[in-house]
Amino acid sequence: MATYEYLCSRCGPFDVKLEIGTAPSSYGCPACAGTARRVYSSLGLSLTSKAVTALHLQEEQAREAPAVVSQVPPRRRVPRHPHPALSRLPRL
């Protein structure tokens, strides 16, 4: 999904998320239903790590189509290892 910017002569600028390459040159304004023309602006690029980019993508996908579960996941038992110093303490 890409964010495209449009400018309505009455209401001002607004953004629309569409698939890449499918943006028309004019789009209906969501506020007044008038015709708005597409505005070309600079790209919003940022240098982030692949892990952060993957998390942002996962969050965006979950926002639009959240995963549905049918049952509660099973509880995992974490093995507990006592601290070695505890074995030297006197037992009562």
Buried (B, 14 or more C-beta within 10 A) or exposed (E): EEEBBBBBEEBEEBEBEEEEEEBEEEBBBEEEEEEBEBEEEEEEEEEEEEEEEEEEEEEEEEEEEEEEEEEEEEEEEEEEEEEEEEEEEEEE
